Amino acid sequence: MYAALFGIIPGPLWLRILISVIVVGAVLFALAGWVFPFIDSMMTPAQVTVN
């Protein structure tokens, strides 16, 4: 699967590695910035009691 995705990216090897790193970084940034906070707000309990 990863080999097929890596093969689709155009350019020489160094450029494909650079593009892959940028895309992975952008995905992680989007997850940490929008997706995880949205899921956290939906799953946080309204009242937490510690005895």
PyMOL Python script that loads the backbone (N, CA, C, O; Angstrom):
from pymol import cmd

cmd.read_pdbstr("""\
ATOM      1  N   MET A   1       0.821  -1.188   0.000  1.00  0.00           N
ATOM      2  CA  MET A   1       0.000   0.000   0.000  1.00  0.00           C
ATOM      3  C   MET A   1       0.867   1.255   0.000  1.00  0.00           C
ATOM      4  O   MET A   1       0.666   2.157  -0.813  1.00  0.00           O
ATOM      5  N   TYR A   2       1.844   1.307   0.928  1.00  0.00           N
ATOM      6  CA  TYR A   2       2.705   2.487   0.991  1.00  0.00           C
ATOM      7  C   TYR A   2       3.574   2.601  -0.261  1.00  0.00           C
ATOM      8  O   TYR A   2       3.856   3.706  -0.723  1.00  0.00           O
ATOM      9  N   ALA A   3       3.991   1.480  -0.802  1.00  0.00           N
ATOM     10  CA  ALA A   3       4.800   1.512  -2.021  1.00  0.00           C
ATOM     11  C   ALA A   3       3.987   2.077  -3.185  1.00  0.00           C
ATOM     12  O   ALA A   3       4.520   2.823  -4.006  1.00  0.00           O
ATOM     13  N   ALA A   4       2.715   1.730  -3.260  1.00  0.00           N
ATOM     14  CA  ALA A   4       1.856   2.258  -4.325  1.00  0.00           C
ATOM     15  C   ALA A   4       1.665   3.768  -4.163  1.00  0.00           C
ATOM     16  O   ALA A   4       1.729   4.511  -5.142  1.00  0.00           O
ATOM     17  N   LEU A   5       1.432   4.221  -2.929  1.00  0.00           N
ATOM     18  CA  LEU A   5       1.283   5.666  -2.695  1.00  0.00           C
ATOM     19  C   LEU A   5       2.587   6.403  -2.972  1.00  0.00           C
ATOM     20  O   LEU A   5       2.580   7.494  -3.541  1.00  0.00           O
ATOM     21  N   PHE A   6       3.697   5.809  -2.571  1.00  0.00           N
ATOM     22  CA  PHE A   6       4.998   6.430  -2.804  1.00  0.00           C
ATOM     23  C   PHE A   6       5.318   6.470  -4.291  1.00  0.00           C
ATOM     24  O   PHE A   6       5.983   7.393  -4.761  1.00  0.00           O
ATOM     25  N   GLY A   7       4.848   5.471  -5.032  1.00  0.00           N
ATOM     26  CA  GLY A   7       5.083   5.436  -6.481  1.00  0.00           C
ATOM     27  C   GLY A   7       4.284   6.464  -7.249  1.00  0.00           C
ATOM     28  O   GLY A   7       4.676   6.858  -8.347  1.00  0.00           O
ATOM     29  N   ILE A   8       3.170   6.905  -6.692  1.00  0.00           N
ATOM     30  CA  ILE A   8       2.316   7.891  -7.361  1.00  0.00           C
ATOM     31  C   ILE A   8       2.945   9.284  -7.323  1.00  0.00           C
ATOM     32  O   ILE A   8       2.740  10.090  -8.231  1.00  0.00           O
ATOM     33  N   ILE A   9       3.711   9.561  -6.265  1.00  0.00           N
ATOM     34  CA  ILE A   9       4.310  10.884  -6.095  1.00  0.00           C
ATOM     35  C   ILE A   9       5.370  11.110  -7.177  1.00  0.00           C
ATOM     36  O   ILE A   9       6.253  10.271  -7.356  1.00  0.00           O
ATOM     37  N   PRO A  10       5.293  12.222  -7.893  1.00  0.00           N
ATOM     38  CA  PRO A  10       6.257  12.467  -8.967  1.00  0.00           C
ATOM     39  C   PRO A  10       7.594  12.988  -8.443  1.00  0.00           C
ATOM     40  O   PRO A  10       7.686  13.492  -7.324  1.00  0.00           O
ATOM     41  N   GLY A  11       8.608  12.858  -9.261  1.00  0.00           N
ATOM     42  CA  GLY A  11       9.900  13.452  -8.952  1.00  0.00           C
ATOM     43  C   GLY A  11      10.942  12.443  -8.507  1.00  0.00           C
ATOM     44  O   GLY A  11      10.664  11.250  -8.390  1.00  0.00           O
ATOM     45  N   PRO A  12      12.144  12.942  -8.260  1.00  0.00           N
ATOM     46  CA  PRO A  12      13.218  12.061  -7.792  1.00  0.00           C
ATOM     47  C   PRO A  12      12.975  11.626  -6.336  1.00  0.00           C
ATOM     48  O   PRO A  12      12.064  12.114  -5.668  1.00  0.00           O
ATOM     49  N   LEU A  13      13.799  10.714  -5.876  1.00  0.00           N
ATOM     50  CA  LEU A  13      13.615  10.127  -4.549  1.00  0.00           C
ATOM     51  C   LEU A  13      13.606  11.171  -3.445  1.00  0.00           C
ATOM     52  O   LEU A  13      12.747  11.127  -2.565  1.00  0.00           O
ATOM     53  N   TRP A  14      14.553  12.118  -3.476  1.00  0.00           N
ATOM     54  CA  TRP A  14      14.623  13.109  -2.406  1.00  0.00           C
ATOM     55  C   TRP A  14      13.368  13.973  -2.365  1.00  0.00           C
ATOM     56  O   TRP A  14      12.921  14.364  -1.286  1.00  0.00           O
ATOM     57  N   LEU A  15      12.792  14.274  -3.531  1.00  0.00           N
ATOM     58  CA  LEU A  15      11.581  15.087  -3.590  1.00  0.00           C
ATOM     59  C   LEU A  15      10.376  14.296  -3.085  1.00  0.00           C
ATOM     60  O   LEU A  15       9.515  14.846  -2.399  1.00  0.00           O
ATOM     61  N   ARG A  16      10.313  13.017  -3.420  1.00  0.00           N
ATOM     62  CA  ARG A  16       9.217  12.176  -2.929  1.00  0.00           C
ATOM     63  C   ARG A  16       9.259  12.049  -1.415  1.00  0.00           C
ATOM     64  O   ARG A  16       8.218  12.061  -0.759  1.00  0.00           O
ATOM     65  N   ILE A  17      10.455  11.928  -0.860  1.00  0.00           N
ATOM     66  CA  ILE A  17      10.589  11.846   0.598  1.00  0.00           C
ATOM     67  C   ILE A  17      10.160  13.164   1.233  1.00  0.00           C
ATOM     68  O   ILE A  17       9.459  13.164   2.245  1.00  0.00           O
ATOM     69  N   LEU A  18      10.569  14.273   0.656  1.00  0.00           N
ATOM     70  CA  LEU A  18      10.199  15.591   1.177  1.00  0.00           C
ATOM     71  C   LEU A  18       8.687  15.798   1.122  1.00  0.00           C
ATOM     72  O   LEU A  18       8.093  16.264   2.093  1.00  0.00           O
ATOM     73  N   ILE A  19       8.067  15.460   0.011  1.00  0.00           N
ATOM     74  CA  ILE A  19       6.612  15.595  -0.124  1.00  0.00           C
ATOM     75  C   ILE A  19       5.897  14.695   0.875  1.00  0.00           C
ATOM     76  O   ILE A  19       4.898  15.102   1.467  1.00  0.00           O
ATOM     77  N   SER A  20       6.393  13.484   1.068  1.00  0.00           N
ATOM     78  CA  SER A  20       5.779  12.558   2.022  1.00  0.00           C
ATOM     79  C   SER A  20       5.855  13.095   3.445  1.00  0.00           C
ATOM     80  O   SER A  20       4.886  13.001   4.198  1.00  0.00           O
ATOM     81  N   VAL A  21       6.996  13.655   3.815  1.00  0.00           N
ATOM     82  CA  VAL A  21       7.153  14.218   5.160  1.00  0.00           C
ATOM     83  C   VAL A  21       6.221  15.412   5.358  1.00  0.00           C
ATOM     84  O   VAL A  21       5.616  15.556   6.420  1.00  0.00           O
ATOM     85  N   ILE A  22       6.104  16.256   4.356  1.00  0.00           N
ATOM     86  CA  ILE A  22       5.213  17.418   4.447  1.00  0.00           C
ATOM     87  C   ILE A  22       3.756  16.981   4.562  1.00  0.00           C
ATOM     88  O   ILE A  22       3.004  17.549   5.353  1.00  0.00           O
ATOM     89  N   VAL A  23       3.353  15.993   3.795  1.00  0.00           N
ATOM     90  CA  VAL A  23       1.966  15.516   3.842  1.00  0.00           C
ATOM     91  C   VAL A  23       1.657  14.870   5.191  1.00  0.00           C
ATOM     92  O   VAL A  23       0.594  15.114   5.763  1.00  0.00           O
ATOM     93  N   VAL A  24       2.567  14.057   5.699  1.00  0.00           N
ATOM     94  CA  VAL A  24       2.355  13.430   7.008  1.00  0.00           C
ATOM     95  C   VAL A  24       2.285  14.498   8.097  1.00  0.00           C
ATOM     96  O   VAL A  24       1.450  14.408   8.997  1.00  0.00           O
ATOM     97  N   GLY A  25       3.146  15.502   8.024  1.00  0.00           N
ATOM     98  CA  GLY A  25       3.099  16.597   8.991  1.00  0.00           C
ATOM     99  C   GLY A  25       1.795  17.370   8.926  1.00  0.00           C
ATOM    100  O   GLY A  25       1.240  17.735   9.962  1.00  0.00           O
ATOM    101  N   ALA A  26       1.300  17.624   7.724  1.00  0.00           N
ATOM    102  CA  ALA A  26       0.030  18.341   7.571  1.00  0.00           C
ATOM    103  C   ALA A  26      -1.139  17.530   8.121  1.00  0.00           C
ATOM    104  O   ALA A  26      -2.046  18.085   8.741  1.00  0.00           O
ATOM    105  N   VAL A  27      -1.117  16.229   7.899  1.00  0.00           N
ATOM    106  CA  VAL A  27      -2.178  15.367   8.428  1.00  0.00           C
ATOM    107  C   VAL A  27      -2.142  15.365   9.955  1.00  0.00           C
ATOM    108  O   VAL A  27      -3.184  15.487  10.599  1.00  0.00           O
ATOM    109  N   LEU A  28      -0.956  15.228  10.535  1.00  0.00           N
ATOM    110  CA  LEU A  28      -0.840  15.239  11.993  1.00  0.00           C
ATOM    111  C   LEU A  28      -1.261  16.593  12.578  1.00  0.00           C
ATOM    112  O   LEU A  28      -1.910  16.642  13.623  1.00  0.00           O
ATOM    113  N   PHE A  29      -0.899  17.675  11.915  1.00  0.00           N
ATOM    114  CA  PHE A  29      -1.305  19.004  12.361  1.00  0.00           C
ATOM    115  C   PHE A  29      -2.826  19.148  12.330  1.00  0.00           C
ATOM    116  O   PHE A  29      -3.418  19.690  13.263  1.00  0.00           O
ATOM    117  N   ALA A  30      -3.455  18.666  11.266  1.00  0.00           N
ATOM    118  CA  ALA A  30      -4.917  18.744  11.167  1.00  0.00           C
ATOM    119  C   ALA A  30      -5.585  17.887  12.234  1.00  0.00           C
ATOM    120  O   ALA A  30      -6.585  18.298  12.822  1.00  0.00           O
ATOM    121  N   LEU A  31      -5.045  16.710  12.485  1.00  0.00           N
ATOM    122  CA  LEU A  31      -5.618  15.861  13.529  1.00  0.00           C
ATOM    123  C   LEU A  31      -5.504  16.516  14.897  1.00  0.00           C
ATOM    124  O   LEU A  31      -6.477  16.545  15.651  1.00  0.00           O
ATOM    125  N   ALA A  32      -4.332  17.042  15.225  1.00  0.00           N
ATOM    126  CA  ALA A  32      -4.119  17.647  16.536  1.00  0.00           C
ATOM    127  C   ALA A  32      -4.866  18.968  16.680  1.00  0.00           C
ATOM    128  O   ALA A  32      -5.263  19.323  17.790  1.00  0.00           O
ATOM    129  N   GLY A  33      -5.063  19.690  15.608  1.00  0.00           N
ATOM    130  CA  GLY A  33      -5.687  21.004  15.682  1.00  0.00           C
ATOM    131  C   GLY A  33      -7.201  20.991  15.636  1.00  0.00           C
ATOM    132  O   GLY A  33      -7.843  21.813  16.289  1.00  0.00           O
ATOM    133  N   TRP A  34      -7.789  20.069  14.870  1.00  0.00           N
ATOM    134  CA  TRP A  34      -9.234  20.093  14.686  1.00  0.00           C
ATOM    135  C   TRP A  34      -9.931  18.793  15.057  1.00  0.00           C
ATOM    136  O   TRP A  34     -10.953  18.827  15.743  1.00  0.00           O
ATOM    137  N   VAL A  35      -9.427  17.681  14.638  1.00  0.00           N
ATOM    138  CA  VAL A  35     -10.145  16.411  14.807  1.00  0.00           C
ATOM    139  C   VAL A  35     -10.140  15.960  16.262  1.00  0.00           C
ATOM    140  O   VAL A  35     -11.202  15.675  16.815  1.00  0.00           O
ATOM    141  N   PHE A  36      -8.967  15.888  16.898  1.00  0.00           N
ATOM    142  CA  PHE A  36      -8.900  15.420  18.277  1.00  0.00           C
ATOM    143  C   PHE A  36      -9.643  16.338  19.252  1.00  0.00           C
ATOM    144  O   PHE A  36     -10.335  15.824  20.131  1.00  0.00           O
ATOM    145  N   PRO A  37      -9.538  17.680  19.144  1.00  0.00           N
ATOM    146  CA  PRO A  37     -10.346  18.522  20.045  1.00  0.00           C
ATOM    147  C   PRO A  37     -11.851  18.348  19.837  1.00  0.00           C
ATOM    148  O   PRO A  37     -12.617  18.395  20.800  1.00  0.00           O
ATOM    149  N   PHE A  38     -12.271  18.150  18.606  1.00  0.00           N
ATOM    150  CA  PHE A  38     -13.694  17.930  18.337  1.00  0.00           C
ATOM    151  C   PHE A  38     -14.167  16.635  18.978  1.00  0.00           C
ATOM    152  O   PHE A  38     -15.225  16.608  19.607  1.00  0.00           O
ATOM    153  N   ILE A  39     -13.404  15.570  18.828  1.00  0.00           N
ATOM    154  CA  ILE A  39     -13.764  14.287  19.441  1.00  0.00           C
ATOM    155  C   ILE A  39     -13.725  14.397  20.960  1.00  0.00           C
ATOM    156  O   ILE A  39     -14.586  13.838  21.639  1.00  0.00           O
ATOM    157  N   ASP A  40     -12.739  15.108  21.503  1.00  0.00           N
ATOM    158  CA  ASP A  40     -12.634  15.278  22.951  1.00  0.00           C
ATOM    159  C   ASP A  40     -13.839  16.017  23.508  1.00  0.00           C
ATOM    160  O   ASP A  40     -14.336  15.663  24.577  1.00  0.00           O
ATOM    161  N   SER A  41     -14.319  17.036  22.805  1.00  0.00           N
ATOM    162  CA  SER A  41     -15.486  17.776  23.295  1.00  0.00           C
ATOM    163  C   SER A  41     -16.738  16.914  23.274  1.00  0.00           C
ATOM    164  O   SER A  41     -17.649  17.143  24.070  1.00  0.00           O
ATOM    165  N   MET A  42     -16.808  15.948  22.403  1.00  0.00           N
ATOM    166  CA  MET A  42     -17.963  15.066  22.348  1.00  0.00           C
ATOM    167  C   MET A  42     -17.889  13.968  23.408  1.00  0.00           C
ATOM    168  O   MET A  42     -18.928  13.454  23.823  1.00  0.00           O
ATOM    169  N   MET A  43     -16.705  13.600  23.851  1.00  0.00           N
ATOM    170  CA  MET A  43     -16.548  12.467  24.758  1.00  0.00           C
ATOM    171  C   MET A  43     -16.295  12.869  26.212  1.00  0.00           C
ATOM    172  O   MET A  43     -16.291  12.002  27.087  1.00  0.00           O
ATOM    173  N   THR A  44     -16.087  14.130  26.490  1.00  0.00           N
ATOM    174  CA  THR A  44     -15.823  14.578  27.857  1.00  0.00           C
ATOM    175  C   THR A  44     -17.125  14.523  28.649  1.00  0.00           C
ATOM    176  O   THR A  44     -18.134  15.084  28.222  1.00  0.00           O
ATOM    177  N   PRO A  45     -17.112  13.849  29.803  1.00  0.00           N
ATOM    178  CA  PRO A  45     -18.348  13.805  30.600  1.00  0.00           C
ATOM    179  C   PRO A  45     -18.675  15.179  31.193  1.00  0.00           C
ATOM    180  O   PRO A  45     -17.778  15.979  31.462  1.00  0.00           O
ATOM    181  N   ALA A  46     -19.941  15.435  31.387  1.00  0.00           N
ATOM    182  CA  ALA A  46     -20.391  16.741  31.874  1.00  0.00           C
ATOM    183  C   ALA A  46     -20.011  16.959  33.337  1.00  0.00           C
ATOM    184  O   ALA A  46     -19.588  18.054  33.708  1.00  0.00           O
ATOM    185  N   GLN A  47     -20.156  15.935  34.164  1.00  0.00           N
ATOM    186  CA  GLN A  47     -19.850  16.070  35.586  1.00  0.00           C
ATOM    187  C   GLN A  47     -18.856  14.997  35.981  1.00  0.00           C
ATOM    188  O   GLN A  47     -19.053  13.814  35.701  1.00  0.00           O
ATOM    189  N   VAL A  48     -17.791  15.421  36.632  1.00  0.00           N
ATOM    190  CA  VAL A  48     -16.779  14.482  37.108  1.00  0.00           C
ATOM    191  C   VAL A  48     -16.698  14.651  38.620  1.00  0.00           C
ATOM    192  O   VAL A  48     -16.488  15.758  39.116  1.00  0.00           O
ATOM    193  N   THR A  49     -16.867  13.550  39.350  1.00  0.00           N
ATOM    194  CA  THR A  49     -16.832  13.583  40.801  1.00  0.00           C
ATOM    195  C   THR A  49     -15.675  12.714  41.276  1.00  0.00           C
ATOM    196  O   THR A  49     -15.553  11.552  40.889  1.00  0.00           O
ATOM    197  N   VAL A  50     -14.827  13.297  42.120  1.00  0.00           N
ATOM    198  CA  VAL A  50     -13.723  12.564  42.715  1.00  0.00           C
ATOM    199  C   VAL A  50     -13.953  12.509  44.206  1.00  0.00           C
ATOM    200  O   VAL A  50     -14.064  13.543  44.866  1.00  0.00           O
ATOM    201  N   ASN A  51     -14.025  11.302  44.740  1.00  0.00           N
ATOM    202  CA  ASN A  51     -14.252  11.137  46.182  1.00  0.00           C
ATOM    203  C   ASN A  51     -12.957  10.953  46.927  1.00  0.00           C
ATOM    204  O   ASN A  51     -12.963  10.800  48.148  1.00  0.00           O
TER     205      ASN A  51
END
""", "prot")
cmd.dss("prot")
cmd.show_as("cartoon", "prot")
cmd.util.cbc("prot")
cmd.orient("prot")
